[in-house]
Each structure stands twice: as structure tokens, then as C-alpha cells.
Amino acid sequence: MPPTTPQKIAVIGAGLAGATCAQALAAAGCSVHIVDKARGPGGRLATRRLEWTDAQGQPRSARVDHGAPGFTAQDPAFQAFLQQGHVAAAVRPWAARLAAGSRPLRAEAGPLQLPVPDMPALCRALLHEGTATGAITTSWSFAADTLTRQPEGWQVAAQGMALPGHFDAVLLALPPAQAAPLLAAHKPEWAQRASIALMQPCWTLMGVATRPSPEPTWSVARPDHGPLAWVLRNEAKPGRDAAAGLVHWVVHARASWSRQHLEHPADEVKAQLQAALARWLGGAVPWQHAVVHRWRYALPATTGHGPVRQAWWSAAGGLGVCGDFLGGTGVEGAWLSAQALLAQMQQPGPGAGAESALPPSD
Ligand SMILES: Cc1cc2nc3c(=O)[nH]c(=O)nc-3n(C[C@H](O)[C@H](O)[C@H](O)COP(=O)(O)OP(=O)(O)OC[C@H]3O[C@@H](n4cnc5c(N)ncnc54)[C@H](O)[C@@H]3O)c2cc1C
């Protein structure tokens, strides 16, 4: 990393785009503070713990991947990244068994990739070394709502509580609707572009049900009509726990159906998705526990033109933006956008020649 790179950097958002930036900048000698409004890293690479009481009154729990079910790797650089030691240990190819009558998985995209033992494992692996050495510090449950540019550098705050010190640069690795308000005071043209970037919503039904007999032989179904886009048996994924006698269902509704039902009450959506699953399976599902989750920003609406590998970076302002909506789409798009941002940060910016000293940090 050339010496024009700022030294002390705040990364807002610890999904794959943010974790990728944090890891690379820490490895290049920067001091990185990464924050997320959630309780840990992963973002839409998400796994949730379900808790319920069974018919015998016993407390039970199970974990299900309720965001991206897996992802593909088509770009050679992304494929090479997935082979790197600490990352390779956290990701496995997943030969998903597709149900009869499903839409096919895109064979040209190669096998699905699956972080193990849970979806956030990939982001945890990226942050592991930096947090162990102190090059990366973290703040969880920190929903950044104010960025202030001061002569000493950037301040980042949530609900009036600022992170200690000032930062030479701030990187936003967020869905566009969440980046826009933070950008408005500093880069109104970026805020405008972010606020109109289209993202598709997704209603997700997840839960546990008594395992049917005979047991399904498939792990993934992609119905070709109706409200459901994906039906997954989470316990059939590699490296996942399987509670005895239970199927761990994760069901993603189609984007069009999710958009139509976006503001409907969760109980109503749950009942409709449960009914749709029963119709698709051809019989009632003996649920023990089920909940729904609404993803307002699940995936960027694709242009069909493949990865675009973009990011926004202002060297003069020390402000950058990356994320799947700039990288193309999906997990690979998030990583490609982070790479694009890191590459732009290496370019000498206006008034900052390659020989310039690093901006001061406190
Ligand atoms: C249901 C579903 C299905 C999907 N299916 C696929 C698929 O099949 N294939 C595929 O490749 N991809 C899929 N995806 C998309 C994939 O998960 C995302 O493209 C990718 O994970 C995005 O990474 P990111 O780092 O850009 O953003 P994110 O993972 O969204 O990370 C952004 C982070 O910012 C945090 N944040 C937001 N606002 C703030 C704030 N103000 N302050 C602090 N933190 C904040 C969030 O908590 C989040 O952790 C799916 C996603 C969902 C939800």
C-alpha cells in the first residue's frame, strides 16, 4: 500500500465488503476501527438462533442461515481469495442436491460456496488476525448516524456517542439506503445516487418442523412459480447442526411477492408463506416453531450486465463507499466492490502525490 493511504480508518458496516476493507487496510499497516449496528460481523451473510419450547416443555434451539443461502464465485480473483489459508478454512464448496421440478442452479456459476460453521464465519475469519494484533478494533451494536468532518479528521457517532479520536478516512460498506443519510452532508451527489439505487426486498420464513417420512432426499428447491424463490433444508447443508428428528426450514419469498407484501403484518406473511410451503411440498408441515424476517434490502436489482466492480472514493475528503450495490450483485459483488475501493485508495488523489506523507492521525 503506498504512503498516500491514510493511517487511521473507520469502516462502517461489517458485512463482507467492510470486513474485506478492514482486513486489507490492517494488513497494510493502517489502524482500523470497524463498527456495525448488529451484534457481530456478517451482515447479510447471516445465521440466526431460534429458541422455542417443545411439546414436552423442554427448551430447544437451532441455528439457521436466514440471509444468503450460499454464494457463487465466478471472478478468478474472488476464486483465488476463497483459496487463501484463513478464508479457505472458513468456506466450503456445497454440492446442493436440487429437488425435482426446481429451476436449475446456474451451472456456469460453479458450485455454491458456503461459510462454515455458519454464514458470518467468513467475515470473522477476515477480522480475526487484525483483532488479535490490535490493528483492528471493533464496536458492535453501534448504528452510526452522524459523520462530522473536523480539522483533525472525521468523527463517527451513534446517538450522540462518538468513537474515540479522529479518523483520516471513513469507509461506508452499507446497503445504499443506509449509506445515503450518512453521505448527505458531505457528498450530496453520492447520497442522491445511493438513495435511488434499487434493492430487492425478501421475506424469509424460518423454523423447525418434525421430519417427514420418507425424509426428502434434496437440500434445495427453487420453485418455478408461486411466492417461493428458495426452499432450503438448513440441516442438510455441510457443517450445520441437525437436531434429531427435525427439519430446519428456510424459505425465501420471491422479490416481487416480498415487495407486494412488504408492509403486511409479520403474522399474516408467516401464515401465507407456511401455506405456500405446504402447497409446494404437497402436504401440511408439522411446525414446532417458525418466525419470519423482513429483509428490506436483500439484493441489488441486477442489470444483467454482470459484475460492475465499482466503488466511490474521494481522496481529498477521505471518504469512500463500497458494497454489493456497486459491485454488481451478491456476495461476489460486495467483495469486488471492496477491491475496487481498495484499489482507488492506492491511487494518488488530487493534491496528494505518491511522495506525500500520510495525513496526521491522533
Ligand atoms: C435473503 C437473502 C438472499 C440472498 N441470496 C444471495 C445469493 O443467493 N447469492 C449471493 O451472492 N448473495 C445473496 N444475497 C446477498 C448477499 O448476502 C449480499 O450481497 C452481501 O452479503 C452484501 O455484503 P455487503 O458487505 O455489501 O453488505 P451487508 O452484508 O449488508 O453489510 C452491511 C452491514 O452494515 C451494517 N449497517 C447498516 N447500517 C449501519 C449503520 N448505520 N451503522 C453501522 N452498521 C450499519 C449492517 O448491519 C450490515 O452488517 C442474499 C441476501 C439475502 C438477505
The ligand as an SDF file (V2000), in Angstrom:
LIG
                    3D

 53 58  0  0  0  0  0  0  0  0999 V2000
  -32.4490  -13.4260    1.7430 C   0  0  0  0  0  0  0  0  0  0  0  0
  -31.1590  -13.1550    1.0120 C   0  0  0  0  0  0  0  0  0  0  0  0
  -30.7580  -14.0000   -0.0220 C   0  0  0  0  0  0  0  0  0  0  0  0
  -29.5690  -13.7460   -0.7010 C   0  0  0  0  0  0  0  0  0  0  0  0
  -29.1560  -14.6110   -1.6690 N   0  0  0  0  0  0  0  0  0  0  0  0
  -27.9450  -14.4410   -2.2300 C   0  0  0  0  0  0  0  0  0  0  0  0
  -27.4380  -15.3850   -3.1540 C   0  0  0  0  0  0  0  0  0  0  0  0
  -28.0890  -16.3890   -3.4660 O   0  0  0  0  0  0  0  0  0  0  0  0
  -26.2040  -15.1760   -3.6840 N   0  0  0  0  0  0  0  0  0  0  0  0
  -25.4590  -14.0800   -3.3480 C   0  0  0  0  0  0  0  0  0  0  0  0
  -24.3320  -13.9290   -3.8350 O   0  0  0  0  0  0  0  0  0  0  0  0
  -25.9180  -13.1670   -2.4850 N   0  0  0  0  0  0  0  0  0  0  0  0
  -27.1440  -13.3230   -1.9140 C   0  0  0  0  0  0  0  0  0  0  0  0
  -27.6140  -12.3950   -1.0360 N   0  0  0  0  0  0  0  0  0  0  0  0
  -26.9450  -11.0920   -0.9370 C   0  0  0  0  0  0  0  0  0  0  0  0
  -25.6510  -11.0990   -0.1310 C   0  0  0  0  0  0  0  0  0  0  0  0
  -25.8940  -11.5660    1.1450 O   0  0  0  0  0  0  0  0  0  0  0  0
  -25.1530   -9.6530   -0.1230 C   0  0  0  0  0  0  0  0  0  0  0  0
  -24.9950   -9.2080   -1.4580 O   0  0  0  0  0  0  0  0  0  0  0  0
  -23.8060   -9.4510    0.5760 C   0  0  0  0  0  0  0  0  0  0  0  0
  -23.7230  -10.2160    1.7570 O   0  0  0  0  0  0  0  0  0  0  0  0
  -23.6670   -7.9650    0.8400 C   0  0  0  0  0  0  0  0  0  0  0  0
  -22.4910   -7.6710    1.5450 O   0  0  0  0  0  0  0  0  0  0  0  0
  -22.1860   -6.1500    1.9440 P   0  0  0  0  0  0  0  0  0  0  0  0
  -20.9710   -6.1780    2.7580 O   0  0  0  0  0  0  0  0  0  0  0  0
  -22.2170   -5.3070    0.7130 O   0  0  0  0  0  0  0  0  0  0  0  0
  -23.4500   -5.6650    2.7990 O   0  0  0  0  0  0  0  0  0  0  0  0
  -24.0680   -6.2380    4.1440 P   0  0  0  0  0  0  0  0  0  0  0  0
  -23.7790   -7.6720    4.3060 O   0  0  0  0  0  0  0  0  0  0  0  0
  -25.4920   -5.8090    4.1650 O   0  0  0  0  0  0  0  0  0  0  0  0
  -23.2750   -5.4570    5.2790 O   0  0  0  0  0  0  0  0  0  0  0  0
  -23.6360   -4.1660    5.6830 C   0  0  0  0  0  0  0  0  0  0  0  0
  -23.5430   -4.0730    7.1850 C   0  0  0  0  0  0  0  0  0  0  0  0
  -23.7870   -2.7170    7.5630 O   0  0  0  0  0  0  0  0  0  0  0  0
  -24.4740   -2.7190    8.7950 C   0  0  0  0  0  0  0  0  0  0  0  0
  -25.0910   -1.3960    8.9270 N   0  0  0  0  0  0  0  0  0  0  0  0
  -26.1100   -0.8490    8.2070 C   0  0  0  0  0  0  0  0  0  0  0  0
  -26.3320    0.4200    8.5900 N   0  0  0  0  0  0  0  0  0  0  0  0
  -25.4280    0.6830    9.5740 C   0  0  0  0  0  0  0  0  0  0  0  0
  -25.1380    1.8330   10.3620 C   0  0  0  0  0  0  0  0  0  0  0  0
  -25.8050    2.9920   10.2330 N   0  0  0  0  0  0  0  0  0  0  0  0
  -24.1310    1.7540   11.2860 N   0  0  0  0  0  0  0  0  0  0  0  0
  -23.4390    0.5940   11.4410 C   0  0  0  0  0  0  0  0  0  0  0  0
  -23.6740   -0.5210   10.7110 N   0  0  0  0  0  0  0  0  0  0  0  0
  -24.6460   -0.4670    9.7980 C   0  0  0  0  0  0  0  0  0  0  0  0
  -25.4330   -3.8810    8.6870 C   0  0  0  0  0  0  0  0  0  0  0  0
  -25.8200   -4.3320    9.9730 O   0  0  0  0  0  0  0  0  0  0  0  0
  -24.5910   -4.9090    7.9310 C   0  0  0  0  0  0  0  0  0  0  0  0
  -23.9110   -5.7690    8.8240 O   0  0  0  0  0  0  0  0  0  0  0  0
  -28.7850  -12.6240   -0.3400 C   0  0  0  0  0  0  0  0  0  0  0  0
  -29.1800  -11.8040    0.7070 C   0  0  0  0  0  0  0  0  0  0  0  0
  -30.3560  -12.0610    1.3850 C   0  0  0  0  0  0  0  0  0  0  0  0
  -30.7490  -11.1650    2.5330 C   0  0  0  0  0  0  0  0  0  0  0  0
  1  2  1  0
  2  3  1  0
  2 52  2  0
  3  4  2  0
  4  5  1  0
  4 50  1  0
  5  6  2  0
  6  7  1  0
  6 13  1  0
  7  8  2  0
  7  9  1  0
  9 10  1  0
 10 11  2  0
 10 12  1  0
 12 13  2  0
 13 14  1  0
 14 15  1  0
 14 50  1  0
 15 16  1  0
 16 17  1  0
 16 18  1  0
 18 19  1  0
 18 20  1  0
 20 21  1  0
 20 22  1  0
 22 23  1  0
 23 24  1  0
 24 25  2  0
 24 26  1  0
 24 27  1  0
 27 28  1  0
 28 29  2  0
 28 30  1  0
 28 31  1  0
 31 32  1  0
 32 33  1  0
 33 34  1  0
 33 48  1  0
 34 35  1  0
 35 36  1  0
 35 46  1  0
 36 37  1  0
 36 45  1  0
 37 38  2  0
 38 39  1  0
 39 40  1  0
 39 45  2  0
 40 41  1  0
 40 42  2  0
 42 43  1  0
 43 44  2  0
 44 45  1  0
 46 47  1  0
 46 48  1  0
 48 49  1  0
 50 51  2  0
 51 52  1  0
 52 53  1  0
M  END
$$$$
